Amino acid sequence: QEPQDDTSWQQRLLEDGADDDDNNDNSGDYSRFSCQYIYEKTPTPGSVGQCQFAKTCNGGKGIMFSWMFCSKKFNLYTIFAILTPFLLIWMITLFRLLGSTAEDYFSPALEMFSVKLGLPPRFAGVSLLALGNGAADV
């Protein structure tokens, strides 16, 4: 059965990885391939082919941070090693801010509702906490 339009055909080709041709002509155009195949189609890290693949995969859109695959100074693992401590500190800071905000604002409100409704603390924590969490979806 023929695809209904040209974009669905291209999407299926990208998802399948276009395995009928391995692009051995070194033209630098990898637009027929999905970006998930970057390590299969260009196995040499830091190579020119991997840089071109990162820039042109997914129909020419490329990978968001393709410069990570094109850097001559740092390879991908070095960049991750440099960024990891900063990202961990940032995540810890965000969780601490979330905890202090919940302690300062959410817990007193939850306690006030449980006292007004005459609920035991355990039941109030289980029911009102779930209600407060799902209220945005309702």
TAMO-V279820 format. One record per backbone hydrogen bond with DSSP energy under -0.5 kcal/mol. NH is the residue of the N-H (numbers start at 0). CO is the residue of the C=O. If there is no record, write none. Layout:
nh: <NH;NH>
co: <CO;CO>
This chain:
nh: <8;9;10;11;12;13;14;15;16;17;20;25;29;32;33;36;37;40;41;44;46;50;51;52;53;54;55;56;57;58;59;60;61;62;65;65;67;68;69;70;78;79;80;81;82;83;84;85;86;87;88;89;90;91;92;93;94;95;96;97;98;99;100;101;102;103;104;105;106;108;109;110;111;112;113;114;115;116;117;118;123;124;125;126;127;128;128;129;130;131;132;133;134;136;137>
co: <4;5;6;7;8;9;10;11;12;12;17;22;27;29;13;33;34;36;37;42;43;46;47;48;49;50;51;52;32;30;55;57;56;53;62;63;64;65;65;66;74;75;76;77;78;79;80;81;82;83;84;85;86;87;88;89;90;91;92;93;94;95;96;97;98;99;100;100;101;104;105;106;107;108;109;110;111;112;113;113;119;120;121;122;123;123;124;125;126;127;128;129;130;133;133>
